Amino acid sequence: PVPGNIVLEAFQKMYDLVGFDVWTAHSVKTDANRSFAHVSQRTVFGVTDIYFLAGYYGLMEVVVDEIKRLTHHTAHTKKGKKLPCQVILKAVGTLPDFKIDKMLGLRELHGLWVNGDPMRPVVCNAMFVEARNFGSFSSGPGFASMLPAITWFIDYPT
């Protein structure tokens, strides 16, 4: 895994394009020398191409604050900012889709297995970030590392 401070140094190159100091994010804990970075949050960093393109071309602005009140086409924040707006998006992270549980007939998971059936593995990406070292922000490498265990139980179910 790559240490968090190295990951943030790499992120900073992209975040510089949108004018944000990633080290000041509410979820980043570090020391004065930035010798480590611990990220603790209930969602993932904005690291998609669309996020950076929208920021770079001025199509979006990220504001971390709370709305105190609304007036005509303006949101007044608790930090005293007046934000002109016609639409407010509330981003609360990723929510599970229980239609998938119903489709699978899921009553409970035993490890990775639907209702304890070794022929029905289920894997999904994590919902939160709590780390000082990072292997990836992609789900793929994590899924790939689970495949030997999943296929072992399929090949040898008893």
Biotite code that builds the C-alpha atoms (Angstrom):
import biotite.structure as struc

atoms = struc.array([
    struc.Atom([0.000, 0.000, 0.000], chain_id="A", res_id=1, res_name="PRO", atom_name="CA", element="C"),
    struc.Atom([1.003, 3.597, -0.637], chain_id="A", res_id=2, res_name="VAL", atom_name="CA", element="C"),
    struc.Atom([1.247, 5.877, 2.426], chain_id="A", res_id=3, res_name="PRO", atom_name="CA", element="C"),
    struc.Atom([-1.580, 8.436, 2.662], chain_id="A", res_id=4, res_name="GLY", atom_name="CA", element="C"),
    struc.Atom([0.716, 11.460, 2.484], chain_id="A", res_id=5, res_name="ASN", atom_name="CA", element="C"),
    struc.Atom([2.141, 10.224, -0.853], chain_id="A", res_id=6, res_name="ILE", atom_name="CA", element="C"),
    struc.Atom([-1.397, 9.667, -2.185], chain_id="A", res_id=7, res_name="VAL", atom_name="CA", element="C"),
    struc.Atom([-2.407, 13.196, -1.150], chain_id="A", res_id=8, res_name="LEU", atom_name="CA", element="C"),
    struc.Atom([0.708, 14.686, -2.764], chain_id="A", res_id=9, res_name="GLU", atom_name="CA", element="C"),
    struc.Atom([-0.310, 12.973, -6.008], chain_id="A", res_id=10, res_name="ALA", atom_name="CA", element="C"),
    struc.Atom([-3.942, 14.093, -5.600], chain_id="A", res_id=11, res_name="PHE", atom_name="CA", element="C"),
    struc.Atom([-2.816, 17.669, -5.035], chain_id="A", res_id=12, res_name="GLN", atom_name="CA", element="C"),
    struc.Atom([-1.590, 17.958, -8.627], chain_id="A", res_id=13, res_name="LYS", atom_name="CA", element="C"),
    struc.Atom([-5.158, 17.431, -9.863], chain_id="A", res_id=14, res_name="MET", atom_name="CA", element="C"),
    struc.Atom([-6.824, 19.370, -7.053], chain_id="A", res_id=15, res_name="TYR", atom_name="CA", element="C"),
    struc.Atom([-4.570, 22.349, -7.890], chain_id="A", res_id=16, res_name="ASP", atom_name="CA", element="C"),
    struc.Atom([-6.466, 22.553, -11.193], chain_id="A", res_id=17, res_name="LEU", atom_name="CA", element="C"),
    struc.Atom([-9.704, 23.200, -9.299], chain_id="A", res_id=18, res_name="VAL", atom_name="CA", element="C"),
    struc.Atom([-8.135, 25.440, -6.636], chain_id="A", res_id=19, res_name="GLY", atom_name="CA", element="C"),
    struc.Atom([-8.511, 23.160, -3.623], chain_id="A", res_id=20, res_name="PHE", atom_name="CA", element="C"),
    struc.Atom([-5.870, 22.271, -1.026], chain_id="A", res_id=21, res_name="ASP", atom_name="CA", element="C"),
    struc.Atom([-6.596, 18.603, -0.350], chain_id="A", res_id=22, res_name="VAL", atom_name="CA", element="C"),
    struc.Atom([-4.661, 18.787, 2.938], chain_id="A", res_id=23, res_name="TRP", atom_name="CA", element="C"),
    struc.Atom([-7.322, 21.129, 4.339], chain_id="A", res_id=24, res_name="THR", atom_name="CA", element="C"),
    struc.Atom([-10.200, 18.699, 3.713], chain_id="A", res_id=25, res_name="ALA", atom_name="CA", element="C"),
    struc.Atom([-12.207, 18.050, 6.865], chain_id="A", res_id=26, res_name="HIS", atom_name="CA", element="C"),
    struc.Atom([-11.480, 14.329, 6.646], chain_id="A", res_id=27, res_name="SER", atom_name="CA", element="C"),
    struc.Atom([-7.664, 14.646, 6.476], chain_id="A", res_id=28, res_name="VAL", atom_name="CA", element="C"),
    struc.Atom([-5.628, 14.439, 9.680], chain_id="A", res_id=29, res_name="LYS", atom_name="CA", element="C"),
    struc.Atom([-1.896, 15.165, 9.480], chain_id="A", res_id=30, res_name="THR", atom_name="CA", element="C"),
    struc.Atom([0.972, 16.855, 11.335], chain_id="A", res_id=31, res_name="ASP", atom_name="CA", element="C"),
    struc.Atom([2.721, 20.175, 10.603], chain_id="A", res_id=32, res_name="ALA", atom_name="CA", element="C"),
    struc.Atom([5.261, 18.438, 8.337], chain_id="A", res_id=33, res_name="ASN", atom_name="CA", element="C"),
    struc.Atom([2.604, 16.423, 6.504], chain_id="A", res_id=34, res_name="ARG", atom_name="CA", element="C"),
    struc.Atom([4.663, 13.330, 7.260], chain_id="A", res_id=35, res_name="SER", atom_name="CA", element="C"),
    struc.Atom([1.497, 11.206, 7.329], chain_id="A", res_id=36, res_name="PHE", atom_name="CA", element="C"),
    struc.Atom([-2.114, 11.535, 6.247], chain_id="A", res_id=37, res_name="ALA", atom_name="CA", element="C"),
    struc.Atom([-5.053, 9.761, 7.834], chain_id="A", res_id=38, res_name="HIS", atom_name="CA", element="C"),
    struc.Atom([-8.321, 10.022, 5.891], chain_id="A", res_id=39, res_name="VAL", atom_name="CA", element="C"),
    struc.Atom([-11.529, 9.403, 7.808], chain_id="A", res_id=40, res_name="SER", atom_name="CA", element="C"),
    struc.Atom([-14.848, 10.029, 6.088], chain_id="A", res_id=41, res_name="GLN", atom_name="CA", element="C"),
    struc.Atom([-18.198, 8.434, 5.362], chain_id="A", res_id=42, res_name="ARG", atom_name="CA", element="C"),
    struc.Atom([-17.802, 8.642, 1.584], chain_id="A", res_id=43, res_name="THR", atom_name="CA", element="C"),
    struc.Atom([-14.923, 8.694, -0.906], chain_id="A", res_id=44, res_name="VAL", atom_name="CA", element="C"),
    struc.Atom([-12.853, 11.577, -2.229], chain_id="A", res_id=45, res_name="PHE", atom_name="CA", element="C"),
    struc.Atom([-14.069, 13.304, -5.371], chain_id="A", res_id=46, res_name="GLY", atom_name="CA", element="C"),
    struc.Atom([-11.538, 11.739, -7.737], chain_id="A", res_id=47, res_name="VAL", atom_name="CA", element="C"),
    struc.Atom([-13.501, 11.149, -10.940], chain_id="A", res_id=48, res_name="THR", atom_name="CA", element="C"),
    struc.Atom([-12.713, 12.647, -14.334], chain_id="A", res_id=49, res_name="ASP", atom_name="CA", element="C"),
    struc.Atom([-16.090, 14.417, -14.370], chain_id="A", res_id=50, res_name="ILE", atom_name="CA", element="C"),
    struc.Atom([-15.400, 16.026, -10.978], chain_id="A", res_id=51, res_name="TYR", atom_name="CA", element="C"),
    struc.Atom([-12.090, 17.491, -12.127], chain_id="A", res_id=52, res_name="PHE", atom_name="CA", element="C"),
    struc.Atom([-13.364, 18.527, -15.566], chain_id="A", res_id=53, res_name="LEU", atom_name="CA", element="C"),
    struc.Atom([-16.377, 20.306, -14.056], chain_id="A", res_id=54, res_name="ALA", atom_name="CA", element="C"),
    struc.Atom([-14.115, 22.095, -11.587], chain_id="A", res_id=55, res_name="GLY", atom_name="CA", element="C"),
    struc.Atom([-11.465, 22.963, -14.146], chain_id="A", res_id=56, res_name="TYR", atom_name="CA", element="C"),
    struc.Atom([-13.993, 24.457, -16.569], chain_id="A", res_id=57, res_name="TYR", atom_name="CA", element="C"),
    struc.Atom([-15.783, 26.348, -13.794], chain_id="A", res_id=58, res_name="GLY", atom_name="CA", element="C"),
    struc.Atom([-18.988, 24.354, -14.103], chain_id="A", res_id=59, res_name="LEU", atom_name="CA", element="C"),
    struc.Atom([-19.140, 23.557, -10.396], chain_id="A", res_id=60, res_name="MET", atom_name="CA", element="C"),
    struc.Atom([-17.935, 24.805, -7.054], chain_id="A", res_id=61, res_name="GLU", atom_name="CA", element="C"),
    struc.Atom([-17.467, 22.705, -3.943], chain_id="A", res_id=62, res_name="VAL", atom_name="CA", element="C"),
    struc.Atom([-18.600, 24.407, -0.745], chain_id="A", res_id=63, res_name="VAL", atom_name="CA", element="C"),
    struc.Atom([-18.318, 22.679, 2.622], chain_id="A", res_id=64, res_name="VAL", atom_name="CA", element="C"),
    struc.Atom([-20.649, 24.571, 4.935], chain_id="A", res_id=65, res_name="ASP", atom_name="CA", element="C"),
    struc.Atom([-24.197, 24.493, 6.245], chain_id="A", res_id=66, res_name="GLU", atom_name="CA", element="C"),
    struc.Atom([-27.100, 26.536, 4.954], chain_id="A", res_id=67, res_name="ILE", atom_name="CA", element="C"),
    struc.Atom([-28.440, 28.942, 7.564], chain_id="A", res_id=68, res_name="LYS", atom_name="CA", element="C"),
    struc.Atom([-31.308, 30.320, 5.467], chain_id="A", res_id=69, res_name="ARG", atom_name="CA", element="C"),
    struc.Atom([-32.527, 30.834, 1.899], chain_id="A", res_id=70, res_name="LEU", atom_name="CA", element="C"),
    struc.Atom([-33.626, 34.007, 0.149], chain_id="A", res_id=71, res_name="THR", atom_name="CA", element="C"),
    struc.Atom([-34.529, 34.568, -3.495], chain_id="A", res_id=72, res_name="HIS", atom_name="CA", element="C"),
    struc.Atom([-31.830, 32.757, -5.547], chain_id="A", res_id=73, res_name="HIS", atom_name="CA", element="C"),
    struc.Atom([-29.385, 32.893, -2.597], chain_id="A", res_id=74, res_name="THR", atom_name="CA", element="C"),
    struc.Atom([-28.215, 30.447, 0.062], chain_id="A", res_id=75, res_name="ALA", atom_name="CA", element="C"),
    struc.Atom([-26.826, 32.109, 3.187], chain_id="A", res_id=76, res_name="HIS", atom_name="CA", element="C"),
    struc.Atom([-24.359, 29.851, 5.000], chain_id="A", res_id=77, res_name="THR", atom_name="CA", element="C"),
    struc.Atom([-23.461, 29.572, 8.664], chain_id="A", res_id=78, res_name="LYS", atom_name="CA", element="C"),
    struc.Atom([-19.952, 30.783, 7.775], chain_id="A", res_id=79, res_name="LYS", atom_name="CA", element="C"),
    struc.Atom([-21.434, 34.009, 6.384], chain_id="A", res_id=80, res_name="GLY", atom_name="CA", element="C"),
    struc.Atom([-21.159, 33.275, 2.657], chain_id="A", res_id=81, res_name="LYS", atom_name="CA", element="C"),
    struc.Atom([-23.880, 34.295, 0.224], chain_id="A", res_id=82, res_name="LYS", atom_name="CA", element="C"),
    struc.Atom([-24.077, 31.749, -2.578], chain_id="A", res_id=83, res_name="LEU", atom_name="CA", element="C"),
    struc.Atom([-26.144, 32.613, -5.638], chain_id="A", res_id=84, res_name="PRO", atom_name="CA", element="C"),
    struc.Atom([-28.121, 29.544, -6.621], chain_id="A", res_id=85, res_name="CYS", atom_name="CA", element="C"),
    struc.Atom([-31.229, 28.308, -8.333], chain_id="A", res_id=86, res_name="GLN", atom_name="CA", element="C"),
    struc.Atom([-30.763, 24.639, -7.447], chain_id="A", res_id=87, res_name="VAL", atom_name="CA", element="C"),
    struc.Atom([-29.430, 22.964, -4.311], chain_id="A", res_id=88, res_name="ILE", atom_name="CA", element="C"),
    struc.Atom([-28.036, 19.427, -4.431], chain_id="A", res_id=89, res_name="LEU", atom_name="CA", element="C"),
    struc.Atom([-27.677, 17.540, -1.200], chain_id="A", res_id=90, res_name="LYS", atom_name="CA", element="C"),
    struc.Atom([-25.017, 14.850, -1.578], chain_id="A", res_id=91, res_name="ALA", atom_name="CA", element="C"),
    struc.Atom([-25.224, 12.279, 1.176], chain_id="A", res_id=92, res_name="VAL", atom_name="CA", element="C"),
    struc.Atom([-23.075, 9.499, -0.232], chain_id="A", res_id=93, res_name="GLY", atom_name="CA", element="C"),
    struc.Atom([-23.997, 6.099, -1.556], chain_id="A", res_id=94, res_name="THR", atom_name="CA", element="C"),
    struc.Atom([-27.112, 4.274, -0.431], chain_id="A", res_id=95, res_name="LEU", atom_name="CA", element="C"),
    struc.Atom([-27.642, 0.530, -0.847], chain_id="A", res_id=96, res_name="PRO", atom_name="CA", element="C"),
    struc.Atom([-30.211, -0.733, -3.346], chain_id="A", res_id=97, res_name="ASP", atom_name="CA", element="C"),
    struc.Atom([-32.370, -3.280, -1.551], chain_id="A", res_id=98, res_name="PHE", atom_name="CA", element="C"),
    struc.Atom([-33.896, -4.420, -4.874], chain_id="A", res_id=99, res_name="LYS", atom_name="CA", element="C"),
    struc.Atom([-30.680, -6.417, -5.374], chain_id="A", res_id=100, res_name="ILE", atom_name="CA", element="C"),
    struc.Atom([-31.160, -8.119, -1.981], chain_id="A", res_id=101, res_name="ASP", atom_name="CA", element="C"),
    struc.Atom([-34.700, -9.073, -2.986], chain_id="A", res_id=102, res_name="LYS", atom_name="CA", element="C"),
    struc.Atom([-33.558, -10.367, -6.379], chain_id="A", res_id=103, res_name="MET", atom_name="CA", element="C"),
    struc.Atom([-30.920, -12.552, -4.673], chain_id="A", res_id=104, res_name="LEU", atom_name="CA", element="C"),
    struc.Atom([-33.360, -13.775, -2.021], chain_id="A", res_id=105, res_name="GLY", atom_name="CA", element="C"),
    struc.Atom([-30.896, -12.418, 0.532], chain_id="A", res_id=106, res_name="LEU", atom_name="CA", element="C"),
    struc.Atom([-31.831, -12.987, 4.159], chain_id="A", res_id=107, res_name="ARG", atom_name="CA", element="C"),
    struc.Atom([-28.287, -12.776, 5.520], chain_id="A", res_id=108, res_name="GLU", atom_name="CA", element="C"),
    struc.Atom([-24.665, -12.798, 4.428], chain_id="A", res_id=109, res_name="LEU", atom_name="CA", element="C"),
    struc.Atom([-22.218, -15.364, 5.799], chain_id="A", res_id=110, res_name="HIS", atom_name="CA", element="C"),
    struc.Atom([-18.929, -13.724, 4.870], chain_id="A", res_id=111, res_name="GLY", atom_name="CA", element="C"),
    struc.Atom([-19.299, -13.175, 1.127], chain_id="A", res_id=112, res_name="LEU", atom_name="CA", element="C"),
    struc.Atom([-22.035, -15.754, 0.624], chain_id="A", res_id=113, res_name="TRP", atom_name="CA", element="C"),
    struc.Atom([-25.769, -15.180, 0.141], chain_id="A", res_id=114, res_name="VAL", atom_name="CA", element="C"),
    struc.Atom([-27.594, -17.130, 2.866], chain_id="A", res_id=115, res_name="ASN", atom_name="CA", element="C"),
    struc.Atom([-24.384, -19.122, 3.447], chain_id="A", res_id=116, res_name="GLY", atom_name="CA", element="C"),
    struc.Atom([-24.441, -20.677, -0.058], chain_id="A", res_id=117, res_name="ASP", atom_name="CA", element="C"),
    struc.Atom([-20.820, -21.045, -1.337], chain_id="A", res_id=118, res_name="PRO", atom_name="CA", element="C"),
    struc.Atom([-22.140, -21.048, -4.917], chain_id="A", res_id=119, res_name="MET", atom_name="CA", element="C"),
    struc.Atom([-23.550, -17.523, -4.495], chain_id="A", res_id=120, res_name="ARG", atom_name="CA", element="C"),
    struc.Atom([-20.766, -15.075, -3.572], chain_id="A", res_id=121, res_name="PRO", atom_name="CA", element="C"),
    struc.Atom([-21.446, -11.334, -3.428], chain_id="A", res_id=122, res_name="VAL", atom_name="CA", element="C"),
    struc.Atom([-18.832, -8.580, -3.280], chain_id="A", res_id=123, res_name="VAL", atom_name="CA", element="C"),
    struc.Atom([-19.236, -4.809, -3.364], chain_id="A", res_id=124, res_name="CYS", atom_name="CA", element="C"),
    struc.Atom([-17.089, -1.761, -2.818], chain_id="A", res_id=125, res_name="ASN", atom_name="CA", element="C"),
    struc.Atom([-16.765, -0.202, 0.616], chain_id="A", res_id=126, res_name="ALA", atom_name="CA", element="C"),
    struc.Atom([-18.861, 2.748, 1.726], chain_id="A", res_id=127, res_name="MET", atom_name="CA", element="C"),
    struc.Atom([-16.342, 4.595, 3.889], chain_id="A", res_id=128, res_name="PHE", atom_name="CA", element="C"),
    struc.Atom([-12.680, 5.644, 3.973], chain_id="A", res_id=129, res_name="VAL", atom_name="CA", element="C"),
    struc.Atom([-10.632, 5.104, 7.123], chain_id="A", res_id=130, res_name="GLU", atom_name="CA", element="C"),
    struc.Atom([-6.980, 4.728, 6.195], chain_id="A", res_id=131, res_name="ALA", atom_name="CA", element="C"),
    struc.Atom([-3.395, 5.931, 6.324], chain_id="A", res_id=132, res_name="ARG", atom_name="CA", element="C"),
    struc.Atom([-2.242, 3.686, 3.461], chain_id="A", res_id=133, res_name="ASN", atom_name="CA", element="C"),
    struc.Atom([-3.961, 3.156, 0.129], chain_id="A", res_id=134, res_name="PHE", atom_name="CA", element="C"),
    struc.Atom([-3.734, 0.290, -2.320], chain_id="A", res_id=135, res_name="GLY", atom_name="CA", element="C"),
    struc.Atom([-6.273, 1.869, -4.674], chain_id="A", res_id=136, res_name="SER", atom_name="CA", element="C"),
    struc.Atom([-9.447, 3.923, -4.869], chain_id="A", res_id=137, res_name="PHE", atom_name="CA", element="C"),
    struc.Atom([-10.713, 1.451, -7.434], chain_id="A", res_id=138, res_name="SER", atom_name="CA", element="C"),
    struc.Atom([-12.814, -1.565, -6.466], chain_id="A", res_id=139, res_name="SER", atom_name="CA", element="C"),
    struc.Atom([-11.167, -3.808, -9.069], chain_id="A", res_id=140, res_name="GLY", atom_name="CA", element="C"),
    struc.Atom([-7.954, -4.717, -7.224], chain_id="A", res_id=141, res_name="PRO", atom_name="CA", element="C"),
    struc.Atom([-9.922, -5.562, -4.082], chain_id="A", res_id=142, res_name="GLY", atom_name="CA", element="C"),
    struc.Atom([-12.306, -7.759, -6.038], chain_id="A", res_id=143, res_name="PHE", atom_name="CA", element="C"),
    struc.Atom([-9.404, -9.476, -7.810], chain_id="A", res_id=144, res_name="ALA", atom_name="CA", element="C"),
    struc.Atom([-7.773, -10.366, -4.502], chain_id="A", res_id=145, res_name="SER", atom_name="CA", element="C"),
    struc.Atom([-11.015, -12.026, -3.323], chain_id="A", res_id=146, res_name="MET", atom_name="CA", element="C"),
    struc.Atom([-11.312, -14.296, -6.359], chain_id="A", res_id=147, res_name="LEU", atom_name="CA", element="C"),
    struc.Atom([-9.012, -17.078, -5.115], chain_id="A", res_id=148, res_name="PRO", atom_name="CA", element="C"),
    struc.Atom([-11.084, -17.471, -1.933], chain_id="A", res_id=149, res_name="ALA", atom_name="CA", element="C"),
    struc.Atom([-14.373, -17.345, -3.825], chain_id="A", res_id=150, res_name="ILE", atom_name="CA", element="C"),
    struc.Atom([-13.278, -19.880, -6.448], chain_id="A", res_id=151, res_name="THR", atom_name="CA", element="C"),
    struc.Atom([-11.829, -22.191, -3.761], chain_id="A", res_id=152, res_name="TRP", atom_name="CA", element="C"),
    struc.Atom([-15.243, -22.443, -2.094], chain_id="A", res_id=153, res_name="PHE", atom_name="CA", element="C"),
    struc.Atom([-16.942, -22.970, -5.468], chain_id="A", res_id=154, res_name="ILE", atom_name="CA", element="C"),
    struc.Atom([-14.426, -25.713, -6.380], chain_id="A", res_id=155, res_name="ASP", atom_name="CA", element="C"),
    struc.Atom([-14.546, -27.336, -2.896], chain_id="A", res_id=156, res_name="TYR", atom_name="CA", element="C"),
    struc.Atom([-17.989, -26.506, -1.395], chain_id="A", res_id=157, res_name="PRO", atom_name="CA", element="C"),
    struc.Atom([-17.906, -29.105, 1.411], chain_id="A", res_id=158, res_name="THR", atom_name="CA", element="C"),
])
